[in-house]
Amino acid sequence: PVVEPNERIRATVIGASQFTVQVSGKTIYLPDANILPVRNVPVVHLGLDLPDRLDPDALGEAFRQQAAILDLQASEALALSFAWRGEPDHARLLAMAKGILRFAAPAGRRITPLFLMIDGDVGASLGRILQQELHVKGPLAAIDGMQLRELDFVDIGQPVEPTGVVPVVIKSLLFPTPHAPS
């Protein structure tokens, strides 16, 4: 006999992923270590090379578009990722912070944690600008030394003392590429 089950499951692909472990840089911004550890935080990668002059509106819109592609909302716990190239002068960092603010906390407040995962050494500066100059309220961490991409998820562990770095497990989804005919 065929019986209709009471509960249904959703199909998932297990084994089509890989993970790597990275250790953060030393210049992280983590004002409240109680937001850690976290697991399975989706990554929204900016997907842009940063020009010398940053436009906060364009940065906010780029994050918004990338999140929409992944069907993620700005109000969710997210890891915003980007590569920082060029000078870490205050004007550029402030423009980046304003772009992040426009996407992730337009009202100046977040309830869920926001993790900035930066390929570059500007985590502490960017985090301070967001909270101390732009007065963003809510759980925030800026972790540098991270190389992430689209479709990644991160687990972030407790700070390792005495160095103050945090372990990060990066889980990447893999999609096989079709083989070209011989």
Secondary structure per residue as TSV (DSSP state, phi and psi in degrees):
chain	resnum	aa	ss	phi	psi
A	1	P	-	360.0	149.1
A	2	V	-	-97.7	127.9
A	3	V	-	-120.6	131.0
A	4	E	-	-78.9	121.5
A	5	P	-	-70.7	152.1
A	6	N	S	-71.6	-35.4
A	7	E	S	-118.1	142.3
A	8	R	-	-110.4	153.8
A	9	I	-	-115.4	158.6
A	10	R	-	-100.1	140.8
A	11	A	-	-69.1	135.1
A	12	T	-	-131.7	159.7
A	13	V	-	-106.3	117.4
A	14	I	-	-111.0	133.7
A	15	G	S	100.8	-8.2
A	16	A	S	-98.8	41.8
A	17	S	E	-144.5	167.0
A	18	Q	E	-139.1	161.9
A	19	F	E	-136.7	152.0
A	20	T	E	-132.2	158.5
A	21	V	E	-117.1	130.0
A	22	Q	E	-125.2	156.1
A	23	V	E	-112.0	135.0
A	24	S	-	-64.0	166.7
A	25	G	-	-71.8	175.9
A	26	K	S	-86.5	-13.4
A	27	T	-	-100.4	51.1
A	28	I	-	-85.5	162.4
A	29	Y	B	-118.4	112.7
A	30	L	-	-143.0	80.1
A	31	P	S	-68.3	-23.4
A	32	D	-	-137.2	99.1
A	33	A	G	-68.0	-9.0
A	34	N	G	-69.8	-11.3
A	35	I	G	-78.1	-7.6
A	36	L	-	-108.7	152.6
A	37	P	-	-83.1	160.3
A	38	V	E	-132.6	156.7
A	39	R	E	-133.7	147.0
A	40	N	E	57.5	44.3
A	41	V	E	-84.2	122.9
A	42	P	E	-70.9	144.7
A	43	V	E	-99.3	131.4
A	44	V	E	-111.0	106.5
A	45	H	E	-89.2	133.1
A	46	L	-	-57.5	-41.1
A	47	G	-	74.0	18.3
A	48	L	S	-128.2	148.5
A	49	D	-	-83.4	132.3
A	50	L	-	-79.2	125.0
A	51	P	-	-76.4	174.0
A	52	D	S	-64.4	-38.1
A	53	R	S	-107.8	117.6
A	54	L	-	-96.4	136.6
A	55	D	-	-105.2	109.7
A	56	P	H	-55.8	-38.7
A	57	D	H	-64.5	-42.6
A	58	A	H	-66.5	-38.3
A	59	L	H	-65.5	-46.0
A	60	G	H	-59.8	-42.1
A	61	E	H	-66.9	-38.4
A	62	A	H	-63.4	-43.4
A	63	F	H	-62.7	-41.2
A	64	R	H	-61.4	-44.6
A	65	Q	H	-64.3	-43.1
A	66	Q	H	-64.6	-40.8
A	67	A	H	-64.4	-39.6
A	68	A	H	-63.7	-39.2
A	69	I	H	-58.9	-37.6
A	70	L	T	-89.8	3.0
A	71	D	T	59.3	42.6
A	72	L	-	-112.6	148.9
A	73	Q	-	-102.9	147.0
A	74	A	T	-62.1	-24.9
A	75	S	T	-78.9	-10.8
A	76	E	S	-75.5	163.0
A	77	A	-	-66.0	121.7
A	78	L	E	-136.1	156.6
A	79	A	E	-114.9	110.0
A	80	L	E	-88.0	126.5
A	81	S	E	-121.5	142.1
A	82	F	E	-163.2	160.1
A	83	A	E	-99.5	125.9
A	84	W	-	-94.3	116.1
A	85	R	-	-123.0	148.8
A	86	G	S	96.2	-173.8
A	87	E	-	-70.2	141.6
A	88	P	-	-91.8	45.5
A	89	D	-	-74.4	158.3
A	90	H	H	-59.3	-39.6
A	91	A	H	-62.1	-42.6
A	92	R	H	-68.3	-43.6
A	93	L	H	-63.1	-40.4
A	94	L	H	-64.3	-41.5
A	95	A	H	-63.4	-41.6
A	96	M	H	-63.7	-44.5
A	97	A	H	-60.5	-41.2
A	98	K	H	-65.5	-37.5
A	99	G	H	-64.1	-43.1
A	100	I	H	-62.2	-44.2
A	101	L	H	-58.9	-44.1
A	102	R	H	-60.9	-35.2
A	103	F	H	-84.8	-54.0
A	104	A	H	-90.7	-21.2
A	105	A	-	-151.5	61.2
A	106	P	T	-60.6	-25.3
A	107	A	T	-90.0	1.0
A	108	G	S	84.6	9.7
A	109	R	B	-145.8	142.6
A	110	R	-	-127.6	147.1
A	111	I	S	-99.7	-41.7
A	112	T	S	-88.5	154.5
A	113	P	-	-65.4	145.5
A	114	L	E	-118.9	125.0
A	115	F	E	-113.4	124.2
A	116	L	E	-97.5	120.8
A	117	M	E	-113.9	105.7
A	118	I	E	-114.4	130.1
A	119	D	E	-88.8	86.5
A	120	G	S	157.7	173.6
A	121	D	S	-109.0	56.9
A	122	V	-	-127.8	15.6
A	123	G	H	-59.4	-50.3
A	124	A	H	-63.2	-44.1
A	125	S	H	-64.3	-45.0
A	126	L	H	-65.8	-42.4
A	127	G	H	-61.7	-42.7
A	128	R	H	-64.6	-40.9
A	129	I	I	-61.8	-44.3
A	130	L	I	-61.2	-47.1
A	131	Q	I	-89.5	-34.8
A	132	Q	I	-94.0	-28.7
A	133	E	I	-100.2	-42.8
A	134	L	S	-92.5	-6.9
A	135	H	-	59.9	38.0
A	136	V	-	-69.3	128.1
A	137	K	B	-100.9	146.5
A	138	G	S	119.3	171.7
A	139	P	-	-69.0	127.2
A	140	L	E	-144.8	141.1
A	141	A	E	-142.0	137.7
A	142	A	E	-119.2	116.0
A	143	I	E	-118.9	121.4
A	144	D	E	-104.8	172.9
A	145	G	S	81.8	18.5
A	146	M	-	-108.0	134.0
A	147	Q	-	-116.6	103.4
A	148	L	-	-121.3	169.5
A	149	R	-	-147.4	177.9
A	150	E	T	-57.3	149.4
A	151	L	T	68.4	15.5
A	152	D	E	-87.7	155.6
A	153	F	E	-129.8	148.4
A	154	V	E	-125.8	146.2
A	155	D	E	-112.1	130.1
A	156	I	E	-120.6	124.2
A	157	G	-	-91.2	177.8
A	158	Q	-	-64.1	150.6
A	159	P	-	-57.8	141.4
A	160	V	B	-95.1	120.2
A	161	E	T	-98.7	148.1
A	162	P	T	-91.7	1.7
A	163	T	T	-75.1	-27.1
A	164	G	T	80.4	10.5
A	165	V	B	-86.2	163.7
A	166	V	-	-122.9	141.1
A	167	P	E	-80.5	138.9
A	168	V	E	-128.9	124.6
A	169	V	E	-99.3	125.4
A	170	I	E	-107.0	121.8
A	171	K	E	-108.2	121.0
A	172	S	E	-114.1	135.2
A	173	L	E	-80.6	138.8
A	174	L	-	-113.6	137.5
A	175	F	-	-123.5	122.7
A	176	P	-	-67.3	143.8
A	177	T	-	-93.8	141.2
A	178	P	-	-65.9	143.3
A	179	H	-	-80.5	137.9
A	180	A	-	-71.1	141.2
A	181	P	-	-64.7	145.2
A	182	S	-	-81.3	360.0
